[in-house]
Structure formats: structure tokens, C-alpha cells
């Protein structure tokens, strides 16, 4: 059995939800994505949503 890196070994000993979330996070990272958490004003939220809406329309 291959040896897991310390970070993965630690995660894999968690409960089922933690394991599922860790697998999802790893999948997103492997696709080159980066998780961001932001605190924004309601106006900034509208602007961000508008920006993403415009990008989706282009695709």
C-alpha cells in the first residue's frame, strides 16, 4: 500500500464528511482551482455576481 503524505494521512482518519470534503478539495486543486473566502459589502457582492454572470454568458 502506498504511503500517503502527512496531510492526507491526517485527513483520512477523520469522519466521512471530512474525507469527502478533502477529496473534493483535492479534485479542485488538481484542476488548477484555488479556494477563496471573501468578506464583501452587498454592493461588492452584486458586482462580483454580475462579473461571473457576464463570463458565463460568453461561454
Secondary structure, DSSP 8 states (H G I E B T S, - for coil): -----HHHHHHHTS-HHHHHHHHHHHHHHHTT---------HHHHHHHHHHHHHHHHH-
